[in-house]
Amino acid sequence: MSVRIKLKKVGRRHRPSYRLTAVDRRRSRDSKVIEELGSYNPVHPREDQQVALNRERIEYWLGVGALPTDTVRRLLQKAGIIGESA
């Protein structure tokens, strides 16, 4: 089973909110997840509180071969979990 780290949409219309999840790559965006790894709220008024990540579990999943989607990769680079060249 190949695992991807994806964003799962949980917000309502015009108020997007997402959960960072580890999920089988063959599943759709909002399907059953293996583990929730954090959250992302792009409309939060304070930019420093938009992203909440479980760094330890994200590093574990990256260590066992999980691949982040492009959007998740940018969030992880901004948070300093993975390098710019990754």
C-alpha positions as CSV (number, residue, x, y, z in Angstrom):
1,M,0.0,0.0,0.0
2,S,1.4,3.4,-1.0
3,V,0.5,6.2,1.3
4,R,0.1,9.9,0.5
5,I,-0.2,12.8,2.8
6,K,-3.2,14.8,1.6
7,L,-5.6,17.6,2.7
8,K,-9.1,16.5,3.5
9,K,-11.7,19.2,3.2
10,V,-13.9,19.6,6.3
11,G,-15.1,23.2,6.1
12,R,-18.4,24.5,4.9
13,R,-18.9,26.5,1.7
14,H,-16.9,29.7,1.5
15,R,-15.2,28.8,4.8
16,P,-12.6,26.2,3.8
17,S,-10.9,24.2,6.5
18,Y,-8.7,21.1,6.0
19,R,-7.2,18.2,7.9
20,L,-3.8,16.9,7.0
21,T,-4.2,13.1,6.7
22,A,-2.2,10.0,5.8
23,V,-4.3,8.0,3.3
24,D,-4.0,5.2,0.8
25,R,-3.2,6.9,-2.6
26,R,-6.0,5.1,-4.4
27,R,-8.7,6.7,-2.2
28,S,-10.5,9.9,-2.9
29,R,-9.9,13.2,-1.1
30,D,-12.6,12.8,1.6
31,S,-12.5,9.1,2.1
32,K,-11.4,7.0,5.1
33,V,-8.0,8.0,6.5
34,I,-5.2,6.0,8.1
35,E,-4.3,8.8,10.5
36,E,-4.9,12.6,11.0
37,L,-1.7,14.6,11.2
38,G,-2.8,18.1,11.6
39,S,-5.1,20.9,10.4
40,Y,-4.9,23.9,8.0
41,N,-7.4,26.8,8.2
42,P,-6.5,29.3,5.4
43,V,-9.1,31.9,6.4
44,H,-7.9,32.2,10.0
45,P,-7.2,35.9,10.7
46,R,-3.9,35.2,12.4
47,E,-1.4,33.7,10.0
48,D,0.7,32.1,12.7
49,Q,-2.4,30.0,13.7
50,Q,-3.4,28.8,10.3
51,V,-1.4,25.6,10.4
52,A,-1.3,23.1,13.3
53,L,0.9,20.0,12.6
54,N,1.8,16.9,14.5
55,R,5.5,17.0,13.5
56,E,6.5,13.7,15.1
57,R,3.9,11.7,13.2
58,I,4.5,13.6,9.9
59,E,8.2,12.8,10.1
60,Y,7.3,9.1,10.8
61,W,5.1,8.9,7.7
62,L,7.7,10.6,5.6
63,G,10.4,8.2,7.0
64,V,8.4,5.1,5.9
65,G,7.9,6.4,2.4
66,A,4.7,8.4,2.4
67,L,4.6,11.1,-0.3
68,P,3.0,14.5,0.2
69,T,0.8,16.2,-2.4
70,D,2.2,19.4,-3.9
71,T,0.1,21.6,-1.6
72,V,1.0,19.6,1.5
73,R,4.7,19.8,0.4
74,R,4.5,23.6,0.4
75,L,2.9,23.7,3.8
76,L,5.6,21.3,5.2
77,Q,8.4,23.4,3.7
78,K,6.9,26.6,5.2
79,A,6.7,24.9,8.6
80,G,10.3,23.7,8.2
81,I,9.6,20.0,8.4
82,I,11.1,19.2,5.0
83,G,13.7,21.1,3.1
84,E,13.2,23.3,0.0
85,S,14.9,20.8,-2.3
86,A,12.6,17.9,-1.2
